[in-house]
Each structure stands twice: as C-alpha cells, then as structure tokens.
C-alpha cells in the first residue's frame, strides 16, 4: 500500500508540474502579446493616388455593434477561440463609400463580398444605394468572387462589372424560412410545455407544441416572404438583364438552362445574365493592376482596404465630435431581443434602453429623438417600460420618430407604437401584434430519475414551481393574464394610431406584415430609410441646423480603462493565424441556426412569463 501511495504521489507531482508549466507558457504568451499591444505605434494609413478602395466587409451588417468585454475580446483573439459572428456597422460601410465618392485619391471600388454574412434586405439596399450614388462620379465599381451567395449577389449586382470564377456559382433561388420544432425532444425529456396565447397567427409557441408548421403559420410565411422575394428580385432585375429561365423561379426552365450550360453553374450564370464574365483570380488581379497600377511594395494592385480607410478617417479627425449648445437629434438604437433589466449593446434591456431615452430627453440640446428599432420583440413587461419612457419624452414636447430597420415586430412594434411618426422600409418585418405565455415544467422528468418535489403554502395561492407542474387554477390565471395583456396591447396601439380596438384586432392576431403591407393597414406612417427618419425628426422639431448624436451607454471606470488600454484592434496581426468564419458553410450555418433559435429561449425572463415575440422574424437565408 505504501508503494501505491508513493507512486500516486509522484504521479500527482508530475501532472501538477506539467500543469504549472503549461499555465506559465500561456501566461507569458499573453503577457508578451499584451506588452506588444501597449508598445505598438499605429502607423499612418497611406492611400495611393488613383488607387482602389477594396470594400470587403466581413460579418453581418448591423445598426449597432454588440458589446464585447475588452478582456474577453483580447483573450479570444489571442487564443483564436472567438466564436462570435463578426459584425460590421452599416454606417461605416456607407460612410466609406460616401468618402470615396469625394476622395480624388480613390479611382474605383473593388467589391470583395466573400466575407459578407446574410443581412437584412433593407441593410443590403442601403449598401447598394450608396454604391449607386458613387457611380455618379463615373468611377467604376468591380465585383469579383469565387461564388456569390444570394445576399452577396444582391450587392454585387449594382457593380459596373460582375465577375465570377469559372468554377463558381451564383445563388438566386428565392427565400426560405426554416423552423425547428421541439415537441418530440420535450416528450423524450419528459418536459411539459404550458402555452397560453392569443391570436391565431401567433406561432411563436408552435415549436413547443407541434412537430410541423401549422396552416396559419404557413399562410403567414407565404404572405410575408413571397412579397420580400418579389422586392428582392425586382431590385436585382433593375440592375441586371436576367433571362426568364433564371428570373422565373420555375424548375423546368431552370433545368433547361442548366442543361444548356452542360451542368456548369458558372456558365449558366454567364448565359443567364447574372455575371458579365468568367475570370480566374489571376485574371481579376491583372485587370485591377491595369486599372489602378502596380504596387511594388505590396506586390499587387494599388489599393487601400476597407478597415484601413476607416482608420485613416479616424486618424484625420473626420469623425464629427459632439458640439455643445447646438440643436441635436438624439438617436437611440434598440437592437436585439427585448429582455427585462439592463443589457449592453446588442440586446434591448427594458431598464437600460429606457435609461438611454431618459438620457436623451434630459439633454437640453435634444430637439427630437429617433428610436432606431431592429428587434423581434421579447418581454412584454420590458417593452412597456421602454414605451413609458417615450411617453415622458413626448410630455416634454420632444418629437419622437420611430425608424424601423430590418425587424420591428411584436415587442419591437410595441415600443414604436406611441412615436409621433413611424417610418419603415418597404421590406421591414413588422406587426406581429400578439402575446403568449410560456412555462415549461419538469415534474415528470424529475420523477423519472427518482426526484420528487412537494411544497407547503400558507394560502391557497401557491407560487409556480417548475418541479411540481401547474394546477388548473394556475392555468386559468395564466391564460386570463395573457388575454388581459393582449387587450392592453390592442389598447396601446388603438390609442397611439387613432384606430378602434376592433380595427387593430383585425390586423393583429399575431399577423406579420412587411413595411409596405403595414402602411396599407395603418400601422406605419411613411416608407423610408434611416436618413428619411432623421429629416422627418428635424422637420418635426422645426430645426435646420443640427447634429445627429447616437446616445450610448456609459462605460464604468474599469471598462473605460481597459477599453482605452487595449483599443479596438486588441492584437492587430498577432492572432491572424486563427482563421476566419465562413458565412456560407452549410454545416456551420445549420448549427448556428439551432443555436440562434435555442438562445432566444434563454433570454425569456419576463416577470409574468408573458412575451410579445415574433418567431417568424429572422431574415430568410
């Protein structure tokens, strides 16, 4: 026994020694990287005369970047373990194009869209609109890719020349919406979903009660996505002369075109008018060199990358700083799922977003507020907290303009309802006026593994216990509470929109509309983009000279110190070996879809378990 004990002692010392060595190696690698960041001096950006702006956004286009703790960001980049979907500010893309339009040093734009993730149609449209405006300078725009996904092609179609690799392909096959259903899984885990809903089209609870799409959900899907596809296709056809075989969406002519091209997807794209020419990477490189000249130092065409062009803007101080004592239009961005409490950017906390509105209205320079919404909703209680703060702003005679981005549905519409004006893009997904209650209990699951729960209550009104199920009385209370909340939602919209409750109920019931459809039904005032909403706010406030200021959450002392110390480019090129996400990899796309749909459940934290959330609202692939 003594020998065995001695052996294990030495074995533990050996394992512990290895552990300490590995920890020290990791520590010193991070320390060296950290010191390198502190000592690194940012080199000025050089832009060659008549060079190309390589517009290569990597990530999903967003209205506001999700907050990431600077230390977490630093460690993720250092270890190459960052699993976050990258994000690109839409405003940065538009600003870069606008600057390039007036920049004599930029002779053309080269679109490299291989890293662009699926984004809302209205965001792609804003991107494309800036490109069309750039073309008024007669500077060319060239797009080239090994392959184009559907959303990438939408932007590329606005280029003067569109090139495709001879072995590539272009996706132009319509939208589809997929939903995961968990009924079978819940049954296997012996978990009981208790659902309380109002509205025949409120399909957010279907994943817990069904194994397939209901007829009402299918009808809503068809009505919504068919119109979105027609808008998407019309925008492309305005730029490209496609053959009917590719534009019709019908299988027989598509297969005929495919066979005519002898099964070559690239050749079919060329014959069908999707692209102008098939070119290898080397051929594209040579054309860009002929256009912009050869950079001997970089051994490629003369250019500046998108991120460097933004950095040059920041270095030159062209970002307008807030000016004191000037008329201000304050913008509050509400992006993400609506949850109770406080949240950082990328999620809408009822308390934190209400605080931003309060911060805007208490600023004496604020003459109008624009609430920029990109949200499928969430907590009904949190939505009401935000709405109440909007009402406080209106009491101060501050005009409030709601500007809808890709999605402003359910709770997203709730917080928009009382604005003085509601603006939406034609392709905005909105409406979904309805509520549901959801509670999952685990009494059968616990009993299956030998665990039982029993409680004692001093009254006949016990609190809900997920381990004991719910009683008939509790079920009745929850259903009636859900119905009452829905009636309140109808009343909110009725009072705000000058409609009767019956009229609102007619277009409610959880039904989803595009921006165009919503305007036709009185739920939206005007169709337009973010800039239109800003101009409307200035007009409502009766001001001509003003600055636009986005109201952001204040960092605490620790966050501010670390952010300034690490900066935006935490490791620069140190972690370049980590690789990049492929937005189009089918396996990762499917896996991420599962994560997205289950992640939203984790954020259901309404104190009354009542939600105004749109399950159909994620953008089509």
WOWO-V421179 format. One record per residue. N is the residue number from 0. RES is the residue in three letters. SS is DSSP state (2 for helix, 1 for strand, 0 for the rest). PHI is phi in radians with two decimals (* if undefined). D_CENTER is the distance of its C-alpha to the mean C-alpha in whole Angstrom. Layout:
BEGIN
N/RES/SS/PHI/D_CENTER ; N/RES/SS/PHI/D_CENTER
END
This chain:
BEGIN
0/UNK/0/*/62 ; 1/UNK/2/-1.09/63 ; 2/UNK/2/-1.13/62 ; 3/UNK/2/-1.10/59 ; 4/UNK/2/-1.09/58 ; 5/UNK/2/-1.12/58 ; 6/UNK/2/-1.09/56 ; 7/UNK/2/-1.20/53 ; 8/UNK/2/-1.12/54 ; 9/UNK/2/-1.15/54 ; 10/UNK/2/-1.10/51 ; 11/UNK/2/-1.12/49 ; 12/UNK/2/-1.08/50 ; 13/UNK/2/-1.15/49 ; 14/UNK/2/-1.10/45 ; 15/UNK/2/-1.12/45 ; 16/UNK/2/-1.13/46 ; 17/UNK/2/-1.05/43 ; 18/UNK/2/-1.04/41 ; 19/UNK/2/-1.14/42 ; 20/UNK/2/-1.11/42 ; 21/UNK/2/-1.11/38 ; 22/UNK/2/-1.10/37 ; 23/UNK/2/-1.17/39 ; 24/UNK/2/-1.10/38 ; 25/UNK/2/-1.07/34 ; 26/UNK/2/-1.06/35 ; 27/UNK/2/-1.24/37 ; 28/UNK/2/-1.08/34 ; 29/UNK/2/-1.15/32 ; 30/UNK/2/-1.12/34 ; 31/UNK/2/-1.10/35 ; 32/UNK/2/-1.08/31 ; 33/UNK/2/-1.12/31 ; 34/UNK/2/-1.14/34 ; 35/UNK/2/-1.08/33 ; 36/UNK/2/-1.13/30 ; 37/UNK/2/-1.14/32 ; 38/UNK/2/-1.55/35 ; 39/UNK/0/-1.22/33 ; 40/UNK/0/-1.79/33 ; 41/UNK/0/-1.29/30 ; 42/UNK/0/-1.32/32 ; 43/UNK/0/-1.14/32 ; 44/UNK/0/-1.43/30 ; 45/UNK/0/-1.86/32 ; 46/UNK/0/-1.95/31 ; 47/UNK/0/-1.21/34 ; 48/UNK/0/-1.14/36 ; 49/UNK/0/1.02/35 ; 50/UNK/1/-1.46/32 ; 51/UNK/1/-1.66/29 ; 52/UNK/1/-1.62/25 ; 53/UNK/1/-1.49/23 ; 54/UNK/1/-1.58/20 ; 55/UNK/0/-2.27/18 ; 56/UNK/0/-1.11/15 ; 57/UNK/0/-2.04/14 ; 58/UNK/1/2.35/10 ; 59/UNK/1/-1.63/7 ; 60/UNK/1/-1.29/7 ; 61/UNK/1/-2.33/5 ; 62/UNK/0/-1.40/8 ; 63/UNK/0/-2.65/9 ; 64/UNK/0/-1.31/9 ; 65/UNK/0/-1.18/9 ; 66/UNK/0/-1.23/13 ; 67/UNK/0/-2.22/15 ; 68/UNK/0/-1.00/19 ; 69/UNK/2/-0.98/21 ; 70/UNK/2/-1.19/23 ; 71/UNK/2/-1.07/21 ; 72/UNK/2/-1.10/19 ; 73/UNK/2/-1.07/23 ; 74/UNK/2/-1.18/24 ; 75/UNK/2/-1.08/21 ; 76/UNK/2/-1.21/22 ; 77/UNK/2/-1.15/26 ; 78/UNK/2/-1.67/26 ; 79/UNK/0/1.13/23 ; 80/UNK/0/-2.01/21 ; 81/UNK/0/-1.30/18 ; 82/UNK/0/-1.83/16 ; 83/UNK/0/-1.34/12 ; 84/UNK/0/-1.18/10 ; 85/UNK/0/-1.10/10 ; 86/UNK/1/-2.22/8 ; 87/UNK/1/-2.26/10 ; 88/UNK/1/-1.16/10 ; 89/UNK/2/-1.02/11 ; 90/UNK/2/-1.12/14 ; 91/UNK/2/-1.18/15 ; 92/UNK/2/-1.10/15 ; 93/UNK/2/-1.13/17 ; 94/UNK/2/-1.12/19 ; 95/UNK/2/-1.10/20 ; 96/UNK/2/-1.17/21 ; 97/UNK/2/-1.10/23 ; 98/UNK/2/-1.16/25 ; 99/UNK/2/-1.11/26 ; 100/UNK/2/-1.05/27 ; 101/UNK/2/-1.69/30 ; 102/UNK/0/-1.59/30 ; 103/UNK/0/-1.16/34 ; 104/UNK/0/-1.30/33 ; 105/UNK/1/-1.64/30 ; 106/UNK/1/-1.70/32 ; 107/UNK/1/-2.95/29 ; 108/UNK/1/-2.03/25 ; 109/UNK/1/-1.91/25 ; 110/UNK/1/-1.56/22 ; 111/UNK/0/-1.97/21 ; 112/UNK/0/-1.77/17 ; 113/UNK/0/-1.13/18 ; 114/UNK/0/-1.74/15 ; 115/UNK/1/-1.40/13 ; 116/UNK/0/-1.46/10 ; 117/UNK/0/-0.95/9 ; 118/UNK/0/-2.38/7 ; 119/UNK/0/-1.03/8 ; 120/UNK/2/-1.03/11 ; 121/UNK/2/-1.15/12 ; 122/UNK/2/-1.25/10 ; 123/UNK/2/-1.08/12 ; 124/UNK/2/-1.14/15 ; 125/UNK/2/-1.12/15 ; 126/UNK/2/-1.00/15 ; 127/UNK/2/-1.14/18 ; 128/UNK/2/-1.07/19 ; 129/UNK/2/-1.15/20 ; 130/UNK/2/-1.15/21 ; 131/UNK/2/-1.09/24 ; 132/UNK/2/-1.14/25 ; 133/UNK/2/-1.09/26 ; 134/UNK/2/-1.17/28 ; 135/UNK/2/-1.18/30 ; 136/UNK/2/-1.47/32 ; 137/UNK/0/1.16/33 ; 138/UNK/0/-1.42/31 ; 139/UNK/1/-1.31/30 ; 140/UNK/1/-2.13/27 ; 141/UNK/1/-2.08/27 ; 142/UNK/1/-2.03/24 ; 143/UNK/1/-2.54/25 ; 144/UNK/1/-2.81/24 ; 145/UNK/0/-1.25/25 ; 146/UNK/0/-2.80/23 ; 147/UNK/1/-2.04/20 ; 148/UNK/0/-1.33/18 ; 149/UNK/2/-1.11/17 ; 150/UNK/2/-1.24/14 ; 151/UNK/2/-1.16/16 ; 152/UNK/2/-1.18/19 ; 153/UNK/2/-0.95/18 ; 154/UNK/2/-1.26/17 ; 155/UNK/2/-1.06/21 ; 156/UNK/0/-1.07/23 ; 157/UNK/0/-1.56/23 ; 158/UNK/0/-1.42/25 ; 159/UNK/0/-1.27/28 ; 160/UNK/1/-2.33/29 ; 161/UNK/1/-2.11/27 ; 162/UNK/1/-1.98/28 ; 163/UNK/1/-2.38/28 ; 164/UNK/0/-1.08/30 ; 165/UNK/0/-1.01/33 ; 166/UNK/0/-1.88/31 ; 167/UNK/0/-1.60/28 ; 168/UNK/0/-2.77/26 ; 169/UNK/1/-2.14/24 ; 170/UNK/0/-1.51/22 ; 171/UNK/0/-2.62/22 ; 172/UNK/0/-2.17/23 ; 173/UNK/0/1.58/20 ; 174/UNK/0/-1.65/18 ; 175/UNK/0/-2.50/18 ; 176/UNK/0/-2.12/16 ; 177/UNK/0/-2.02/17 ; 178/UNK/0/-2.31/18 ; 179/UNK/0/-1.50/20 ; 180/UNK/0/-2.12/23 ; 181/UNK/0/-1.93/24 ; 182/UNK/2/-0.99/28 ; 183/UNK/2/-1.09/30 ; 184/UNK/2/-1.12/28 ; 185/UNK/2/-1.10/29 ; 186/UNK/2/-1.14/32 ; 187/UNK/2/-1.15/33 ; 188/UNK/0/-1.51/32 ; 189/UNK/0/1.02/34 ; 190/UNK/0/-1.80/31 ; 191/UNK/1/-1.87/32 ; 192/UNK/1/-1.48/29 ; 193/UNK/1/-1.98/30 ; 194/UNK/1/-1.98/28 ; 195/UNK/1/-2.33/29 ; 196/UNK/1/-2.46/27 ; 197/UNK/1/-2.35/28 ; 198/UNK/0/1.86/27 ; 199/UNK/0/-1.23/28 ; 200/UNK/0/-1.77/24 ; 201/UNK/0/-1.40/22 ; 202/UNK/2/-1.62/21 ; 203/UNK/2/-1.08/19 ; 204/UNK/2/-1.61/22 ; 205/UNK/2/-1.00/23 ; 206/UNK/2/-1.02/22 ; 207/UNK/2/-1.74/25 ; 208/UNK/2/-2.09/28 ; 209/UNK/0/-2.35/27 ; 210/UNK/0/-1.87/27 ; 211/UNK/0/-2.70/26 ; 212/UNK/0/-1.32/25 ; 213/UNK/0/-1.31/27 ; 214/UNK/2/-1.11/28 ; 215/UNK/2/-1.13/26 ; 216/UNK/2/-1.16/23 ; 217/UNK/2/-1.13/24 ; 218/UNK/2/-1.11/25 ; 219/UNK/2/-1.13/22 ; 220/UNK/2/-1.04/20 ; 221/UNK/2/-1.07/23 ; 222/UNK/2/-1.12/23 ; 223/UNK/2/-1.37/19 ; 224/UNK/2/-1.32/18 ; 225/UNK/2/-1.10/21 ; 226/UNK/2/-1.20/21 ; 227/UNK/2/-1.07/17 ; 228/UNK/2/-1.15/19 ; 229/UNK/2/-1.09/22 ; 230/UNK/2/-1.16/20 ; 231/UNK/2/-1.04/18 ; 232/UNK/2/-1.14/22 ; 233/UNK/2/-1.09/24 ; 234/UNK/2/-1.10/22 ; 235/UNK/2/-1.19/23 ; 236/UNK/2/-1.16/26 ; 237/UNK/0/-1.21/26 ; 238/UNK/0/-1.83/26 ; 239/UNK/0/-2.22/28 ; 240/UNK/0/-1.63/31 ; 241/UNK/0/-1.46/30 ; 242/UNK/0/-1.27/33 ; 243/UNK/2/-1.00/33 ; 244/UNK/2/-1.05/33 ; 245/UNK/2/-1.57/29 ; 246/UNK/2/-1.50/28 ; 247/UNK/0/-1.29/30 ; 248/UNK/0/1.38/28 ; 249/UNK/0/-1.65/31 ; 250/UNK/2/-1.21/32 ; 251/UNK/2/-1.08/36 ; 252/UNK/2/-1.15/35 ; 253/UNK/2/-1.13/32 ; 254/UNK/2/-1.12/35 ; 255/UNK/2/-1.11/37 ; 256/UNK/2/-1.17/35 ; 257/UNK/2/-1.12/34 ; 258/UNK/2/-1.21/38 ; 259/UNK/2/-1.08/39 ; 260/UNK/0/-1.52/37 ; 261/UNK/0/1.01/39 ; 262/UNK/0/1.33/36 ; 263/UNK/0/-1.66/34 ; 264/UNK/2/-1.10/31 ; 265/UNK/2/-1.17/31 ; 266/UNK/2/-1.13/34 ; 267/UNK/2/-1.14/33 ; 268/UNK/2/-1.11/30 ; 269/UNK/2/-1.21/32 ; 270/UNK/2/-1.15/35 ; 271/UNK/0/-1.50/32 ; 272/UNK/0/1.52/31 ; 273/UNK/0/-1.23/27 ; 274/UNK/0/-2.28/29 ; 275/UNK/0/-1.60/31 ; 276/UNK/1/-2.81/33 ; 277/UNK/1/-1.76/33 ; 278/UNK/0/-2.42/33 ; 279/UNK/0/-1.28/33 ; 280/UNK/2/-1.04/31 ; 281/UNK/2/-1.13/35 ; 282/UNK/2/-1.17/35 ; 283/UNK/2/-1.14/32 ; 284/UNK/2/-1.05/33 ; 285/UNK/2/-1.13/36 ; 286/UNK/2/-1.15/35 ; 287/UNK/2/-1.20/33 ; 288/UNK/2/-1.15/36 ; 289/UNK/2/-1.10/38 ; 290/UNK/2/-1.36/36 ; 291/UNK/2/-1.92/35 ; 292/UNK/0/1.68/38 ; 293/UNK/1/-1.77/38 ; 294/UNK/1/-1.71/37 ; 295/UNK/0/-1.16/40 ; 296/UNK/0/-1.17/38 ; 297/UNK/0/-1.70/35 ; 298/UNK/0/0.99/37 ; 299/UNK/1/-2.77/34 ; 300/UNK/1/-1.21/33 ; 301/UNK/0/-1.32/33 ; 302/UNK/1/-2.80/30 ; 303/UNK/1/-2.33/27 ; 304/UNK/1/-1.37/24 ; 305/UNK/2/-0.94/20 ; 306/UNK/2/-1.15/20 ; 307/UNK/2/-1.23/24 ; 308/UNK/2/-1.13/24 ; 309/UNK/2/-1.15/21 ; 310/UNK/2/-1.15/24 ; 311/UNK/2/-1.13/27 ; 312/UNK/2/-1.05/25 ; 313/UNK/2/-1.18/25 ; 314/UNK/2/-1.15/28 ; 315/UNK/0/-1.47/30 ; 316/UNK/0/1.25/29 ; 317/UNK/0/-1.48/27 ; 318/UNK/0/-1.42/24 ; 319/UNK/0/-1.15/26 ; 320/UNK/0/-1.65/26 ; 321/UNK/0/-1.00/27 ; 322/UNK/0/-1.88/30 ; 323/UNK/0/-1.28/32 ; 324/UNK/0/0.98/34 ; 325/UNK/0/-2.40/32 ; 326/UNK/0/-0.97/30 ; 327/UNK/1/-2.31/27 ; 328/UNK/1/-1.76/24 ; 329/UNK/1/-1.58/22 ; 330/UNK/1/-1.85/18 ; 331/UNK/1/-1.97/16 ; 332/UNK/1/-1.61/12 ; 333/UNK/1/-2.02/11 ; 334/UNK/1/-2.12/8 ; 335/UNK/0/1.96/7 ; 336/UNK/0/-1.28/10 ; 337/UNK/1/-1.55/14 ; 338/UNK/1/-2.29/16 ; 339/UNK/0/-1.33/20 ; 340/UNK/0/1.65/21 ; 341/UNK/0/-1.90/19 ; 342/UNK/0/-2.46/16 ; 343/UNK/0/-1.43/15 ; 344/UNK/0/-0.96/12 ; 345/UNK/0/1.87/8 ; 346/UNK/0/-2.48/10 ; 347/UNK/1/-1.73/12 ; 348/UNK/1/-1.49/16 ; 349/UNK/2/-0.99/19 ; 350/UNK/2/-1.24/21 ; 351/UNK/2/-1.21/19 ; 352/UNK/2/-1.24/17 ; 353/UNK/2/-1.07/21 ; 354/UNK/2/-1.14/22 ; 355/UNK/2/-1.13/20 ; 356/UNK/2/-1.14/21 ; 357/UNK/2/-1.11/25 ; 358/UNK/2/-1.07/25 ; 359/UNK/2/-1.19/24 ; 360/UNK/2/-1.27/27 ; 361/UNK/0/-1.49/29 ; 362/UNK/0/-1.42/29 ; 363/UNK/0/-1.12/32 ; 364/UNK/0/-1.43/30 ; 365/UNK/1/-1.22/28 ; 366/UNK/1/-1.84/29 ; 367/UNK/1/-2.79/26 ; 368/UNK/1/-2.12/22 ; 369/UNK/1/-1.93/19 ; 370/UNK/1/-1.67/16 ; 371/UNK/1/-1.60/13 ; 372/UNK/1/-1.92/11 ; 373/UNK/1/-2.48/8 ; 374/UNK/1/-2.68/9 ; 375/UNK/0/-1.56/11 ; 376/UNK/1/1.64/13 ; 377/UNK/1/2.75/15 ; 378/UNK/1/-1.15/18 ; 379/UNK/2/-1.16/21 ; 380/UNK/2/-1.12/23 ; 381/UNK/2/-1.12/20 ; 382/UNK/2/-1.08/19 ; 383/UNK/2/-1.19/23 ; 384/UNK/2/-1.03/23 ; 385/UNK/2/-1.17/20 ; 386/UNK/2/-1.05/22 ; 387/UNK/2/-1.08/25 ; 388/UNK/2/-1.25/24 ; 389/UNK/2/-1.11/24 ; 390/UNK/2/-1.08/27 ; 391/UNK/2/-1.14/29 ; 392/UNK/2/-1.13/27 ; 393/UNK/2/-1.18/29 ; 394/UNK/2/-1.10/32 ; 395/UNK/0/-1.53/32 ; 396/UNK/0/1.09/32 ; 397/UNK/0/-1.65/29 ; 398/UNK/1/-1.05/27 ; 399/UNK/1/-2.07/23 ; 400/UNK/1/-1.97/21 ; 401/UNK/1/-1.59/18 ; 402/UNK/1/-2.08/16 ; 403/UNK/1/-1.55/13 ; 404/UNK/1/-1.62/10 ; 405/UNK/1/-1.21/8 ; 406/UNK/1/-2.35/9 ; 407/UNK/1/-2.63/12 ; 408/UNK/1/-2.16/14 ; 409/UNK/0/0.94/17 ; 410/UNK/2/-1.05/16 ; 411/UNK/2/-1.13/14 ; 412/UNK/2/-1.36/17 ; 413/UNK/2/-0.92/19 ; 414/UNK/0/-1.31/18 ; 415/UNK/0/-1.59/18 ; 416/UNK/0/-0.95/22 ; 417/UNK/0/-1.56/24 ; 418/UNK/0/-1.14/23 ; 419/UNK/0/-1.13/26 ; 420/UNK/1/-2.44/24 ; 421/UNK/1/-2.05/20 ; 422/UNK/1/-1.92/19 ; 423/UNK/1/-2.45/16 ; 424/UNK/0/-1.32/16 ; 425/UNK/0/-0.96/18 ; 426/UNK/0/-1.72/15 ; 427/UNK/0/-1.02/13 ; 428/UNK/1/-1.69/13 ; 429/UNK/1/-2.46/15 ; 430/UNK/1/1.43/18 ; 431/UNK/0/0.94/19 ; 432/UNK/0/-1.36/21 ; 433/UNK/0/-3.08/23 ; 434/UNK/1/-2.42/23 ; 435/UNK/1/-2.62/24 ; 436/UNK/1/-1.97/25 ; 437/UNK/1/-2.46/25 ; 438/UNK/1/-2.51/27 ; 439/UNK/1/-1.94/28 ; 440/UNK/1/-1.94/32 ; 441/UNK/0/-2.18/33 ; 442/UNK/2/-1.09/37 ; 443/UNK/2/-1.20/38 ; 444/UNK/2/-1.11/36 ; 445/UNK/2/-1.19/38 ; 446/UNK/2/-1.11/41 ; 447/UNK/2/-1.12/40 ; 448/UNK/0/-1.91/41 ; 449/UNK/0/1.49/43 ; 450/UNK/0/-1.97/42 ; 451/UNK/0/-2.18/42 ; 452/UNK/0/-2.15/41 ; 453/UNK/0/-2.50/44 ; 454/UNK/0/-2.12/43 ; 455/UNK/0/-2.09/46 ; 456/UNK/0/-2.20/45 ; 457/UNK/0/-1.41/47 ; 458/UNK/0/-2.31/46 ; 459/UNK/0/-1.49/46 ; 460/UNK/0/-2.05/42 ; 461/UNK/0/-1.21/41 ; 462/UNK/0/-1.33/37 ; 463/UNK/0/-1.17/35 ; 464/UNK/1/-2.30/35 ; 465/UNK/0/-1.14/33 ; 466/UNK/0/-1.63/36 ; 467/UNK/0/-2.14/38 ; 468/UNK/1/1.35/36 ; 469/UNK/0/-2.22/37 ; 470/UNK/0/-1.53/40 ; 471/UNK/2/-1.06/40 ; 472/UNK/2/-1.14/40 ; 473/UNK/2/-1.14/37 ; 474/UNK/2/-1.10/36 ; 475/UNK/2/-1.15/37 ; 476/UNK/2/-1.12/36 ; 477/UNK/2/-1.16/32 ; 478/UNK/2/-1.14/32 ; 479/UNK/2/-1.15/34 ; 480/UNK/2/-1.12/32 ; 481/UNK/2/-1.13/29 ; 482/UNK/2/-1.10/31 ; 483/UNK/2/-1.12/32 ; 484/UNK/2/-1.14/28 ; 485/UNK/2/-1.13/27 ; 486/UNK/2/-1.07/30 ; 487/UNK/2/-1.17/29 ; 488/UNK/2/-1.05/26 ; 489/UNK/2/-1.04/28 ; 490/UNK/2/-1.14/30 ; 491/UNK/2/-1.02/27 ; 492/UNK/2/-1.18/26 ; 493/UNK/2/-1.04/29 ; 494/UNK/2/-1.17/31 ; 495/UNK/2/-1.31/28 ; 496/UNK/2/-1.78/28 ; 497/UNK/0/1.17/32 ; 498/UNK/0/-2.09/32 ; 499/UNK/0/-1.34/34 ; 500/UNK/2/-1.08/32 ; 501/UNK/2/-1.15/34 ; 502/UNK/2/-1.16/32 ; 503/UNK/2/-1.15/28 ; 504/UNK/2/-1.05/29 ; 505/UNK/2/-1.11/30 ; 506/UNK/2/-1.84/26 ; 507/UNK/0/-1.68/25 ; 508/UNK/0/1.05/26 ; 509/UNK/0/1.37/22 ; 510/UNK/0/-1.29/22 ; 511/UNK/1/-1.82/19 ; 512/UNK/1/-2.28/19 ; 513/UNK/1/-1.35/17 ; 514/UNK/2/-1.01/18 ; 515/UNK/2/-1.11/21 ; 516/UNK/2/-1.12/22 ; 517/UNK/2/-1.15/21 ; 518/UNK/2/-1.13/23 ; 519/UNK/2/-1.11/26 ; 520/UNK/0/-1.85/26 ; 521/UNK/0/1.44/26 ; 522/UNK/0/-1.58/23 ; 523/UNK/0/-2.31/22 ; 524/UNK/0/-1.50/24 ; 525/UNK/1/-2.38/23 ; 526/UNK/1/-1.77/21 ; 527/UNK/0/3.05/19 ; 528/UNK/0/-1.78/17 ; 529/UNK/2/-1.03/16 ; 530/UNK/2/-1.13/19 ; 531/UNK/2/-1.09/21 ; 532/UNK/2/-1.16/20 ; 533/UNK/2/-1.11/21 ; 534/UNK/2/-1.11/24 ; 535/UNK/2/-1.13/25 ; 536/UNK/2/-1.15/25 ; 537/UNK/2/-1.12/27 ; 538/UNK/2/-1.16/29 ; 539/UNK/2/-1.13/29 ; 540/UNK/2/-1.50/30 ; 541/UNK/0/1.03/33 ; 542/UNK/0/-2.23/32 ; 543/UNK/0/-2.01/32 ; 544/UNK/0/-1.74/32 ; 545/UNK/0/-2.81/29 ; 546/UNK/1/-2.09/26 ; 547/UNK/1/-1.80/22 ; 548/UNK/1/-2.21/21 ; 549/UNK/1/-1.45/18 ; 550/UNK/0/-1.42/19 ; 551/UNK/0/-2.12/18 ; 552/UNK/0/-1.21/19 ; 553/UNK/0/-1.40/22 ; 554/UNK/0/-1.41/23 ; 555/UNK/0/-1.30/26 ; 556/UNK/2/-1.04/29 ; 557/UNK/2/-1.13/28 ; 558/UNK/2/-1.07/24 ; 559/UNK/2/-1.11/25 ; 560/UNK/2/-1.08/28 ; 561/UNK/2/-1.18/26 ; 562/UNK/2/-1.08/23 ; 563/UNK/2/-1.20/26 ; 564/UNK/2/-1.28/28 ; 565/UNK/2/-1.54/26 ; 566/UNK/0/1.24/24 ; 567/UNK/0/-1.38/20 ; 568/UNK/0/-1.80/22 ; 569/UNK/0/-0.75/23 ; 570/UNK/0/-2.08/25 ; 571/UNK/0/0.96/25 ; 572/UNK/0/-1.59/27 ; 573/UNK/0/-1.04/28 ; 574/UNK/0/-1.80/25 ; 575/UNK/2/-1.15/25 ; 576/UNK/2/-1.26/27 ; 577/UNK/2/-1.21/24 ; 578/UNK/0/1.47/22 ; 579/UNK/0/-2.36/19 ; 580/UNK/0/-1.27/16 ; 581/UNK/0/-1.76/17 ; 582/UNK/0/-1.17/14 ; 583/UNK/0/-1.93/16 ; 584/UNK/0/-1.12/19 ; 585/UNK/2/-1.10/19 ; 586/UNK/2/-1.20/20 ; 587/UNK/2/-1.17/17 ; 588/UNK/2/-1.09/15 ; 589/UNK/2/-1.17/17 ; 590/UNK/2/-1.11/17 ; 591/UNK/2/-1.14/14 ; 592/UNK/2/-1.11/13 ; 593/UNK/2/-1.08/16 ; 594/UNK/2/-1.07/15 ; 595/UNK/2/-1.09/11 ; 596/UNK/2/-1.25/14 ; 597/UNK/2/-1.47/16 ; 598/UNK/2/-1.13/14 ; 599/UNK/2/-1.09/13 ; 600/UNK/2/-1.14/17 ; 601/UNK/2/-1.15/18 ; 602/UNK/0/-1.66/16 ; 603/UNK/0/-1.35/19 ; 604/UNK/0/-2.30/21 ; 605/UNK/0/-1.11/22 ; 606/UNK/0/-1.09/26 ; 607/UNK/0/-1.87/27 ; 608/UNK/0/1.01/25 ; 609/UNK/1/-2.09/24 ; 610/UNK/1/-2.26/20 ; 611/UNK/1/-2.07/19 ; 612/UNK/1/-2.33/16 ; 613/UNK/0/-1.77/15 ; 614/UNK/0/-1.39/15 ; 615/UNK/0/-1.49/15 ; 616/UNK/0/-1.45/11 ; 617/UNK/0/-0.99/9 ; 618/UNK/0/-1.18/9 ; 619/UNK/0/-1.13/12 ; 620/UNK/0/-1.31/13
END
